[in-house]
Amino acid sequence: MRTIIIVLDSVGVGEMPDAALYGDTGSNTLGNTAKSVGGLNMPNCQRLGLGNLTDILGVPPVEKALGAYGKMLEKSPGKDTTTGHWEFMGIILEKPFDMFPNGFPDEIIKPFEEATGRKVIGNKPASGTEIIKELGKEHEETGALIVYTSADSVFQIAAHEEVVPVPELYRYCEIAREILNNSGYKVARVIARPFVGKWPDYTRTPNRHDYSLPPEGEIALERLVEHGVSVYAVGKINDIYDGHGITEYVKTKDNNDGIDKTIGYLRTVEEGLIFTNLVDYDMKYGHRNNPVGYAKALEEFDGRLPEIMAVMKPEDVLFITADHGCDPTTPSTDHSREKVPLLVYGSRIKENVNLGERETFADLGQTILDLFGVPLMKNGRSFKAEIVR
């Protein structure tokens, strides 16, 4: 048997009850994106019940969905990638990751500059593409490192590959990771962001690398592997979990490459979990307040969904979800505190099952464990009995 999780990164379906605490009242990534472009064309997701989750112009509800559908609420504090993905697999945070809306303090930057022998420029929240355009020339002229953060708990280091060779940039990231680990701050990821080209027309390369905190406790992925179930990670999944509970992984260039590699695993592996993150919605469109691009990417995924379904075997189960919101129609360029979709499909899955609103993202990991007959975790409630024929 195989299960497939596809995370549509940031595709939220409406504000959480505590959204006001995060400044996210009114956020609805999917619904607001649809309104802003005059409607979405997503017939395949519609058949799975997507339009039954929230008001989506162009994607009305169906009377009989092909599978099960519902929404999941995040129990952990926060609205970032790591928090959402960790909760999928059973970790509910008590303390959120630290954020740096005013940049990193001197107690982090000064030892980093001393250890690398390079000055830091930037040190503020920013779009990665915009900050290299803004500071790339100075970086090339001086060798200073572009450091910035975002709506996630991240310490990002951007450098031109001809100024700072990729292995050297990776070494700087390891230095930053060690400084942060010993700083008393809880920072989810350090990210290498190499780029090439001539100012101002820079291009970020596929040599990105994430240095993540290890999960705070056991995750469902580790339990699967311990019980002989292989886990195949597509995209940034391996980095998010710091390699824990991952049997094999592949990196991706974009959403379509992620879909290609997911299909590749479906064609070649006989059992296990295929776990995919499609990041373009968040990285390319949500943070840049680009609802037109966001809508196009959603429709492209919907158009390729039949390809995924076509290579599924009768016993396979597909889950489609998201890790947070990033509403491109609001003034903010940050993530938004939102509920996430939960669509389940497969030949063995009952049709038209309304799973309601799940109390925690951890219900997903519990259900995966249950499907494979692996002992369940402490957090979350399996919905296997509600969905399997």
Secondary structure, 3 states (H helix, E strand, C coil): CEEEEEEECCCCCCECCCHHHHCCCCCCHHHHHHHHCCCCCCHHHHHHCHHHCCCCCCCCCCCCCCCEEEEECCCCCCCCHHHHHHHHCCCCCCCCCCCCCCCCCHHHHHHHHHHHCCCEEEEEECCHHHHHHHHHHHHHHHCCEEEEECCCCEEEEEEECCCCCHHHHHHHHHHHHHHHHCCCCCCCEEEEEEEEEECCEEEECCCCEEEECCCCCCCHHHHHHHCCCCEEEECCHHHHCCCCCCCEEECCCCHHHHHHHHHHHHHHCCCEEEEEEECHHHHHHHCCCCHHHHHHHHHHHHHHHHHHHHCCCCCCEEEEECCCECCCCCCCCCCECECEEEEEECCCECCCEEEEEECCCHHHHHHHHHHCCCCCCCCCCCCHHHHEC
